[in-house]
Amino acid sequence: MADDNKQVEADTPENKVATAVAKDIYGGQEKRQRGASGRGPRRDSRGSRDERKDEKEQRILEIARVTRVMAGGKRMNFRACVAIGDRKGNIGLGLGKGADVTLAVNKAVNRAQKEMLKVSIVNDTIPHVVRQKLGAALIVFKPAQQGRGVIAGGVVRAILELAGIKNVTSKVLGTNNKINNARCTFAALASLRQPDKKSVKTKEKKEVKTEVKEEKTVKAAPKKAATKK
């Protein structure tokens, strides 16, 4: 009986008018979901941030399985060395360990993002010669002309490409350990100095003068041959 009385009260014309007014003022379920201000759902800006982070390219330099001797036996872990860069002079290097390969790679990427380095690049090459020694690793970098390309191999080549250096010659003289060579390359790029604007302008002027002299010599050569005849 009580349920029947409630249904009769709900169907009264006064209740119908009240519900219609409430819908006009507060809206239905759709308007309630939007919020009290009547605005639509907020756009999540995390997606754009993630896209910006994904702009950096990453390379896995080495993945190794390592063991730790504990009281109950040996514990197996994975170690990953990862380099990240945007090919615009920004580069990072990270090392991470984990029980799984994906966990180790994620740790290495996060560490590399925290330790980013800005490399000084002039005309797609390095500004000067670098000879870097770090532990048992010894690496030499020399600037190269346009179109020469990256003359390097292994870990060094991957780091130079991520940094955005397109023309350079290198030589690994020390150990073959990938992690030591990666750290030595990172230290060598960090030691690069930005050249002064004056020195760059003087070099450009000298190149222009040499080109003008060569053109004059080429034009003067046929005249001398004609006078001899």
C-alpha positions in Angstrom: 0.0 0.0 0.0 2.8 2.4 0.8 4.4 1.8 -2.6 1.1 2.5 -4.3 0.7 5.8 -2.4 4.2 6.9 -3.5 3.5 6.2 -7.1 0.3 8.2 -6.9 2.1 11.1 -5.3 4.8 11.0 -8.0 2.2 11.2 -10.8 0.4 14.2 -9.4 0.5 17.4 -11.6 2.3 19.4 -8.9 5.2 16.9 -8.9 5.3 17.0 -12.8 5.6 20.7 -12.8 8.4 20.6 -10.2 10.4 18.1 -12.2 10.0 20.2 -15.4 11.2 23.4 -13.6 14.2 21.5 -12.1 15.2 20.2 -15.5 15.1 23.8 -16.9 17.2 25.1 -14.1 19.6 22.3 -13.4 19.4 20.3 -16.6 19.2 16.5 -17.0 21.9 13.9 -16.5 24.0 15.2 -19.3 24.2 18.7 -17.8 25.0 17.2 -14.3 27.9 15.3 -15.8 29.3 18.4 -17.3 29.3 20.1 -13.9 27.7 23.0 -12.1 29.2 25.6 -14.3 27.7 24.1 -17.5 31.1 23.6 -19.1 32.1 20.5 -20.9 34.6 18.0 -19.5 38.1 19.3 -19.0 40.6 18.4 -21.6 43.5 16.3 -20.3 46.7 18.0 -21.0 48.7 15.0 -20.1 48.4 13.6 -23.6 50.2 16.6 -25.1 53.0 16.4 -22.5 53.5 12.7 -23.2 53.7 13.5 -27.0 56.4 16.1 -26.3 58.4 13.5 -24.3 58.0 11.0 -27.0 59.7 13.4 -29.5 63.0 12.2 -28.1 64.4 9.2 -29.8 65.9 6.4 -27.7 68.5 3.8 -28.4 69.3 0.7 -26.3 73.1 0.5 -26.2 73.4 -2.7 -24.2 71.3 -5.2 -22.2 73.2 -7.6 -20.0 72.2 -10.1 -17.4 73.9 -9.6 -14.0 73.9 -11.6 -10.8 74.2 -10.7 -7.2 75.4 -13.3 -4.6 73.0 -13.2 -1.6 72.8 -15.3 1.6 70.3 -17.7 0.0 71.9 -17.9 -3.4 72.3 -15.8 -6.5 69.8 -13.1 -7.5 69.4 -12.5 -11.3 68.8 -9.0 -12.6 69.0 -7.2 -16.0 71.1 -4.1 -16.7 70.2 -1.7 -19.5 72.2 1.2 -21.0 70.0 3.7 -22.9 70.8 6.9 -24.8 68.1 9.4 -25.7 68.3 12.5 -28.0 66.2 14.8 -30.2 68.8 15.2 -33.0 69.0 18.9 -32.2 71.9 19.0 -29.8 70.2 17.5 -26.7 71.3 14.1 -25.5 71.1 12.0 -22.3 72.6 8.8 -21.1 71.2 6.5 -18.4 71.9 3.1 -16.8 69.2 1.1 -15.0 68.8 -2.3 -13.3 65.6 -4.3 -12.8 64.2 -7.8 -12.4 62.7 -7.5 -16.0 64.2 -6.0 -19.2 61.3 -3.5 -19.6 61.8 -2.3 -16.0 65.5 -1.8 -16.5 64.9 0.1 -19.7 62.3 2.4 -18.1 64.7 3.1 -15.2 67.5 3.9 -17.7 65.3 6.2 -19.7 64.1 8.1 -16.6 67.7 8.6 -15.5 68.7 9.8 -19.0 65.9 12.4 -19.0 67.2 13.8 -15.7 70.8 14.1 -17.0 70.3 15.9 -20.3 73.3 17.6 -22.0 73.3 20.4 -24.6 76.0 19.8 -27.3 77.6 22.7 -29.2 77.3 22.0 -32.9 78.6 24.2 -35.7 77.6 23.5 -39.3 76.5 20.0 -38.5 79.9 19.1 -37.0 81.9 19.7 -33.8 83.7 23.0 -33.3 87.2 21.6 -32.5 89.2 18.4 -32.0 88.6 16.5 -28.8 90.7 13.8 -27.1 88.9 12.3 -24.1 90.1 9.7 -21.6 87.8 8.2 -19.0 89.0 5.2 -17.1 90.2 2.6 -19.7 88.3 4.3 -22.6 90.1 6.7 -24.9 88.3 8.4 -27.8 89.3 11.1 -30.4 86.8 13.3 -32.3 87.7 15.5 -35.2 85.4 17.9 -37.2 84.7 17.0 -40.8 83.5 18.7 -44.0 80.0 18.8 -45.3 79.0 15.4 -46.8 81.6 13.5 -45.0 79.2 11.7 -42.7 79.6 10.1 -39.3 82.7 7.9 -39.3 82.2 5.9 -36.1 80.9 2.6 -35.1 78.9 0.9 -32.3 77.9 2.9 -29.3 79.8 6.1 -30.4 77.9 6.2 -33.7 74.5 5.9 -32.0 75.2 8.7 -29.5 76.5 11.1 -32.2 73.5 10.5 -34.4 71.1 11.1 -31.5 73.0 14.4 -30.7 72.4 15.6 -34.3 76.0 15.6 -35.5 76.1 14.7 -39.2 79.8 15.1 -40.1 82.6 13.9 -37.7 85.5 11.5 -37.7 86.2 9.4 -34.6 88.5 6.7 -33.3 88.2 4.5 -30.3 91.7 3.8 -28.9 91.0 2.2 -25.5 88.7 -0.5 -24.3 85.8 -2.2 -26.1 83.5 -2.0 -23.1 80.2 -0.4 -24.4 79.3 1.4 -21.2 82.8 2.9 -20.7 82.9 4.1 -24.3 79.4 5.6 -24.0 80.4 7.5 -20.8 83.6 8.6 -22.5 81.7 9.9 -25.5 79.2 11.7 -23.3 82.2 13.4 -21.4 83.8 14.3 -24.7 80.6 16.0 -26.0 80.3 17.8 -22.7 83.8 19.2 -23.0 83.0 20.9 -26.4 83.3 24.7 -26.3 81.2 27.1 -28.3 83.3 29.1 -30.8 83.3 32.9 -30.8 81.3 34.7 -33.5 84.4 36.6 -34.5 86.4 33.5 -35.3 83.5 32.1 -37.3 83.3 35.3 -39.4 87.0 35.4 -40.0 87.0 31.8 -41.3 84.1 32.6 -43.6 86.0 35.6 -45.0 89.1 33.5 -45.6 87.1 30.9 -47.5 85.5 33.6 -49.6 89.0 35.1 -50.4 90.4 31.7 -51.4 87.5 31.1 -53.7 88.0 34.5 -55.4 91.7 33.8 -55.9 91.0 30.5 -57.5 88.5 32.1 -59.9 91.1 34.7 -60.9 93.8 32.1 -61.5 91.4 30.1 -63.7 90.5 33.1 -65.8 94.1 34.3 -66.2 95.4 30.8 -67.3 93.9 30.9 -70.9 95.1 34.4 -71.5 98.7 33.4 -70.8 98.4 30.5 -73.2 97.1 32.8 -75.9 100.0 35.2 -75.6 102.6 32.4 -75.9 101.1 31.4 -79.3 
